[in-house]
Amino acid sequence: MANTASARKRIRQTERRNARNTARISRVRTFVKKVETAIEAGKKEDASVALRAAQPELQRAVGKGVMHANTVARRISRLSARIKALAAA
């Protein structure tokens, strides 16, 4: 247990940050899941609209330091490739 005032404050800050970051990651997952369900249903238009909505959320997660930039770039690239493949099929 924290003994100093500064350590107690650090614990409070960490808890707040952790809650905020968890919410951000959850929000990103929800947006990505909407894209994936549209892809699985074979709805190209819905999937591309959902991806356009998900991209700012993913980039915001990068800006806030919750996710790594390369991870987000890879995810966006793979999702857009899957949407593009729907058109070809």
ABEGO torsion letter per residue (X at the ends): XBABAAAAAAAAAAAAAAAAAAAAAAAAAAAAAAAAAAAAAGBAAAAAAAAAAAAAAAAAAAAAGABBAAAAAAAAAAAAAAAAAAAAX
